[in-house]
Amino acid sequence: GDSVTQTEGQVTVSESKSLIINCTYSATSIAYPNLFWYVRYPGEGLQLLLKVITAGQKGSSRGFEATYNKETTSFHLQKASVQESDSAVYYCALVSSGSWQLIFGSGTQLTVMP
Amino acid sequence: GGIITQTPKFLIGQEGQKLTLKCQQNFNHDTMYWYRQDSGKGLRLIYYSITENDLQKGDLSEGYDASREKKSSFSLTVTSAQKNEMAVFLCASSIASGRSNERLFFGHGTKLSVL
């Protein structure tokens, strides 16, 4: 079946440094699934950060960017300069065709040190 | 804006007990979902409902029942709690089903512990 892999469970970065959170996907039911990043800030519910529905396109929100790379089946999340307020748990997800369920990765806890 | 309210926030049960989790949304969304999250794992879909009185099974439906008697509410029942079970249950809603770029709105979760 379809799956999403986030290899880092925790990432710690100093404020103003750059960030990459890795996400790769496997989609057996559909060639080009829709891809998402969701985020959960401390004390808040999970919320959509950005989405990209077209292969080769880039999505952006709140200074974060992610590019849909169909060759490497990746959707890495990047930010040029992180802030302490970016500390949160980030989830990569795809929509599985047919059942149209959201398939989530295991999440990456980002801690930004002042 | 709207809000999704999950009750209770914390639920402690005994092995074999039937436990019910509740979810209310005021977005007027058609579709509602129940996800389960175990530590270090992604969210897994238990049940969803595309309209009042509709129920659809997700990948993790065994051991659970669900009920959607009103458009605004969606409840989940753990039919027989398993000893030492610990998980967070997340309720979500979206405007409509069948659109693969649909955005989900989530509640804060119910944390279940079984003694």
Interface residues (C-beta under 8 A of the other chain):
Chain A: V4 G9 P33 N34 Y38 E44 G45 L46 Q47 L48 K51 I53 Y91 A93 V95 S97 W100 Q101 L102 I103 F104 G105 S106 G107
Chain B: I4 G40 K41 G42 L43 R44 L45 Y48 G58 D59 L90 A92 S97 G98 R99 S100 N101 R103 L104 F105 F106 G107 H108 G109
